[in-house]
Structure formats: C-alpha cells, structure tokens
Amino acid sequence: MAHMEDILDLYQRPYDAKRPMVCMDEKPVQLIKETRCPLPLKSGEVPRYDYEYERNGTAVNFIFSAPLVGWRKIKVRKQRTKKDWAEEMKEVLAIDFPEAEKVIVVCDNLNTHNIGSFYEAFEPAEARRLVKRLEIHYTPKHGSWLNIAEIEISILSRECLDRRIPDIETLSRETRSWERQRNAIKKPVDWRFKTEDARIKLKRLYPQF
C-alpha cells in the first residue's frame, strides 16, 4: 500500500522540466523466422503464412515514457542485465534529459533496477554522478499495472509486435518506426486513479485498525 500511494501521489504532480518523470519497463520478445515464404498479400485479405516457424532467439525492448509530455522511447537489446539497464538509464540522463537536475524514474523492483547496477557498469565516480541525478520510485511487488509504461507496452504489443519478427535488426527498425509515429502525436497519458480512489476501491487490501 505504501508503494502504491507513493506512485499515485507522484502521478498527481505537475510537469517540471527540471525534475521530469519517466516510467520504464521491459518487454521480452521471441524472434521468429519463417520457414516458407508467406503468400503475396492481396487487397482486402489478411496475411497468410505457414504454421511452421523457426525460433531465432530472444530480445528485450526497453521502454521509456514521459507521460505528461507524450514522449516515449524504445531501445532493443539482446538481454536485460544490470549493465544493460545502467547503460540505458545513462542515455536517458545524458541524451534525453541532459538539462534535468533529477529524473524521477518509476519502475518495478526487478533486481537489476537499483543503483548498484551503475557500479557494475561504470567507474565509481561516474556511477555516483549518475545516481545523484536519479530519484527512483518502485511499484508494488504485484502491482506493475501502476506503471504507466505498461500502457505503452500494451499499445506496442498490439500495433507492432503482433506478428512474426525474424531478427533483432528488424525488431529495432520496426520499433523505431512505431516510436516516431507515437511521438509525432505527442499524446499524454491522463491518469485518473488517485490515492483517494484506492482507499475506497482497494479498501480490503489495507490493514484494519
């Protein structure tokens, strides 16, 4: 409950360019190659392809979203280690929000999502410099739905990942295209579930006194 209310109160803050809020999450993807060429697509028909396929490894989509300004970013990596996460977070700080005093990050409590990851990826002085520009807020252990990045994952899955993608290069190209289209719209997220609502609708989960 404490983590939930912390996140819900955070979502009610107005946008602050010096302290922007960024929600992040990861989406594993199974890469699948065709064993036979699909039939040529004709107007008015759905795609037709053979039921057989070849597994071609996996990849991970790192998804970042600044919901108050309608910005999101997708980065594809082969894996999601502590070093991968730290490197992606450094890019958010150095390239995406270089002028921010602090970046407020919302993420789940996966063991890679902690400040110790920076010390495994960078020299101590650099790691500490990056950590000092972060303010991390964790969603509850079984409450990942509270992460607005989950909304972007849902849309990405429906609009981009709902087909066979053969390799990491294709995945990177397709997700970049999706990212550009979404950012062109600049549609923010209107989060309406508040702490006051949680105390009513989720009353059964709170301790009773």
C-alpha positions in Angstrom: 0.0 0.0 0.0 2.9 2.4 0.8 4.4 1.9 -2.6 1.1 2.2 -4.4 0.2 5.5 -2.7 3.7 6.8 -3.3 3.2 6.2 -7.1 -0.3 7.5 -7.2 0.7 10.8 -5.4 3.7 11.1 -7.8 1.3 10.9 -10.8 -0.6 14.0 -9.5 2.4 16.2 -9.6 2.5 18.9 -12.4 5.2 18.6 -15.0 8.6 20.0 -14.0 11.2 20.3 -16.7 13.9 20.3 -14.0 12.5 17.1 -12.5 10.8 15.2 -15.3 9.1 11.9 -14.5 10.0 8.9 -16.7 8.3 5.5 -16.4 10.3 2.5 -17.7 9.7 -1.2 -18.2 11.0 -4.1 -20.3 9.2 -6.4 -22.8 10.9 -9.7 -23.8 10.3 -10.7 -27.4 10.6 -14.1 -29.1 12.2 -13.7 -32.5 10.6 -16.0 -35.1 11.7 -16.7 -38.7 9.5 -18.0 -41.5 10.5 -21.4 -42.9 8.4 -20.8 -46.0 7.7 -17.5 -47.8 4.2 -16.2 -47.0 1.7 -15.9 -49.8 1.6 -12.5 -51.5 -0.7 -10.1 -49.8 -3.8 -9.0 -51.8 -6.0 -6.1 -51.1 -8.8 -6.8 -48.6 -7.2 -10.1 -47.4 -5.5 -10.9 -44.2 -1.8 -12.1 -44.3 -1.4 -15.8 -44.9 1.6 -17.7 -43.8 2.6 -21.3 -43.0 2.1 -22.5 -39.4 5.7 -23.8 -39.2 8.3 -21.4 -38.0 11.9 -21.3 -36.7 12.9 -19.9 -33.3 15.6 -17.3 -33.7 16.5 -16.3 -30.1 15.1 -13.6 -28.0 15.5 -9.8 -27.5 14.3 -7.2 -25.0 12.5 -3.9 -25.6 13.5 -1.3 -23.0 10.5 1.1 -22.9 10.7 4.6 -21.5 7.7 7.0 -21.3 7.3 10.6 -20.0 3.5 10.5 -19.8 3.0 14.2 -19.0 4.6 15.3 -22.3 3.6 12.4 -24.6 7.2 11.2 -25.1 8.3 7.6 -25.3 11.4 5.7 -26.4 12.1 2.1 -27.3 15.6 0.5 -27.2 16.2 -3.0 -28.3 18.9 -5.2 -26.5 19.8 -8.8 -26.6 19.4 -9.2 -22.8 18.4 -7.2 -19.7 21.3 -7.4 -17.3 22.3 -4.9 -14.7 24.8 -3.4 -17.1 22.2 -3.1 -19.8 19.8 -1.3 -17.5 22.5 1.1 -16.2 23.6 1.9 -19.8 20.1 2.7 -20.9 19.5 4.9 -17.8 22.7 6.8 -18.5 21.4 7.5 -22.0 18.1 8.8 -20.6 20.1 11.2 -18.3 22.8 12.3 -20.8 20.8 12.4 -24.1 17.1 12.5 -23.4 17.1 14.8 -20.4 20.5 16.5 -20.2 19.2 19.7 -18.6 17.2 18.0 -15.8 18.5 18.3 -12.3 17.0 15.0 -11.4 15.0 12.4 -13.4 12.2 10.8 -11.4 12.0 7.1 -12.5 9.0 4.8 -12.0 9.9 1.1 -12.4 9.2 -2.3 -10.9 11.5 -3.8 -8.2 13.4 -6.2 -10.5 16.8 -6.9 -9.1 18.5 -5.1 -12.0 16.6 -1.8 -11.3 18.8 -0.5 -8.5 21.6 2.0 -8.0 24.1 -0.9 -7.5 23.8 -1.7 -11.2 25.6 1.6 -12.0 28.6 0.4 -10.0 28.8 -2.8 -12.0 28.7 -0.8 -15.3 30.8 2.2 -14.6 33.7 3.5 -12.6 32.7 4.6 -9.0 32.9 8.3 -9.7 30.8 8.1 -12.9 28.3 5.7 -11.2 27.9 8.2 -8.3 27.4 11.1 -10.6 24.6 9.3 -12.4 22.9 8.1 -9.3 22.8 11.6 -7.8 20.6 12.6 -10.8 18.1 9.9 -10.2 15.1 9.5 -7.9 13.7 6.0 -8.2 10.1 5.0 -7.2 9.1 1.4 -7.2 5.7 -0.1 -7.9 4.4 -2.7 -5.5 5.7 -6.2 -6.0 2.4 -7.4 -7.5 1.3 -4.0 -8.8 3.1 -3.5 -12.1 -0.2 -2.2 -13.5 0.6 1.1 -11.7 3.5 1.7 -14.0 2.3 3.9 -16.9 5.0 2.3 -19.1 2.7 -0.8 -19.1 0.2 1.2 -21.2 2.9 1.8 -23.8 3.8 -1.9 -23.7 0.2 -2.8 -24.4 -0.1 -0.4 -27.4 3.3 -1.5 -28.7 2.3 -5.2 -28.5 -1.0 -4.6 -30.4 0.4 -2.2 -33.1 3.9 -3.6 -33.7 4.7 -6.9 -32.0 1.6 -8.8 -33.1 3.4 -10.7 -35.9 6.5 -12.7 -36.6 9.7 -10.7 -36.3 12.7 -12.7 -37.5 15.7 -10.9 -36.1 16.9 -8.1 -33.8 17.7 -5.8 -36.7 14.1 -6.0 -37.9 12.8 -5.5 -34.4 14.9 -2.4 -33.9 13.8 -0.9 -37.2 10.1 -1.6 -36.6 10.1 -0.3 -33.0 11.9 2.9 -34.1 9.2 3.5 -36.7 6.5 2.9 -34.1 8.3 5.3 -31.7 8.5 8.1 -34.2 4.8 7.8 -35.1 3.8 7.8 -31.4 6.0 10.8 -30.6 4.6 12.7 -33.6 1.2 12.6 -31.9 2.6 13.7 -28.5 -0.5 12.4 -26.7 0.0 12.5 -23.0 -1.5 10.0 -20.5 -4.4 11.2 -18.4 -4.1 9.1 -15.3 -7.2 9.4 -13.2 -6.9 6.7 -10.4 -5.9 8.6 -7.3 -4.9 7.7 -3.7 -8.4 8.7 -2.5 -9.9 6.2 -5.1 -7.5 3.4 -3.9 -8.6 3.8 -0.3 -12.2 3.1 -1.4 -11.9 0.6 -4.2 -9.0 -1.3 -2.6 -10.1 -0.9 1.0 -9.9 -4.7 1.6 -6.1 -4.6 1.0 -5.4 -2.0 3.6 -4.7 -3.0 7.3 -7.7 -2.8 9.5 -7.5 -0.8 12.8 
